[in-house]
Amino acid sequence: MAKNTITGGGFLDLQNNPVSYGTLVLKVSHDAALNSNQGFVCAGIPLFISLDVNGNVVSNTQVWPTDQMLPNTVTYTAWVLTNSNTEVWGPHQEVVLTSPSPYPLTNWT
């Protein structure tokens, strides 16, 4: 099992402008074991992912797919912050799956 690359996002602020150089924050919903005995993912530790000028995740960003975590009910709580740390999207419960790879965040609602 391996991490999956996430792409896209196109996150917008309330005025419909890209969240340029903002941050996507992900936290797993609860502690989880990785299917292939590669370790654990802790719920209390946020993952901060940089966004580019267009509000997309920067290239080569990888996360553990939720369908490779046990229990199988794990999701990511996701939200987006502007570059001044104002929350403009979320929190939403989302998944990142093993397939497709890379995983497009346009699959999120």
N, C-alpha and C positions, 0 to 999 in steps of 0.2 A: 504494500500500500504506500502511496505517496501523496504529497500535497497536490492540490490542483491550482492552476493559475486562474486568477479571476481577471476579467477584463471589463472595460466600459463603465457604466454607471450613469454618466451624463446628468449628475445631480444638479438640481436647480434651486435657487433661493426663492423667497416669496414673490419677488418681482420677475420671476422667470429668467433670471440671469444664471449662467453657470457658477457653481460654487468653486471659483478659481482658487487653487492652492489651499483648499479646505482639507478636512480629515474625515474619513470613514472610520467609525469605531465599531468593532465587533466584540461581543462577549458570548461565550457559549451559555446556554440556558441552565445547565448544571454540570457538575464534574462528570467527565466521560473518559472511558478507556478507548484506546485506538484498537480496532479489530485485530490487527496483526501483532499484538503485544509489543507495539513500538512505544508505549508509554501512556501518559495521561494528559488530558487537557483540563485545566482548572477554570471553573466558572468565574472566579473573582478577578481574573487577570484580563484586562482589556487589550485588544490588539488595535493599534493605531495605524491606519493606512493612509498614506498621502494621496491627495488628488492633484491632477494637473490643472492647467489653465482652463480646460474645458469641463472640469468637474468629473473626470474619469479617473479610475485608479491608475497609478503609475505602472509602467510596464514591469513585467516579471514579478508581480505580487502573488504570493502563494499562501493558501490557507488549507487546513485539514478539511476534507469533505465531511459533511454531517452524516452522510450515509455510510461512513466508515467508522462511526463512533458508537459505543455502547454505553447506555441503553440506546435503542434505535429511535428514541423520541427527542434527541438533542436537536436544538435549533440555535441559530445565532440571533441575538438581539443586536440590531443594527441601527445606527443613527449617524447623521452627518452634521459636522460642525463647520462653520465658516472659518476663515483664517484668523478671525477675532474670537473664536470659540463660542459663537452663537449657534444654538441648535436650530437647523432649518429642515430637517427630515428625520422622521422616526420618533420614538423607537418603533421598529417593526420586527416581527419574528420572521426570519428568513432561513433558507437552506442554501448550501453550496454542495452540489452533487459531484460524484466522481466523473460522470459523463453528462454533457459534453466536456471535452477538455481542449482548450481553455473554457472555463465556465463564464458565460456572459451575464453580467449583472442586470441586463435588460430583461432577464427572466424574472426579476423581482418586480413586485407591483408597487 
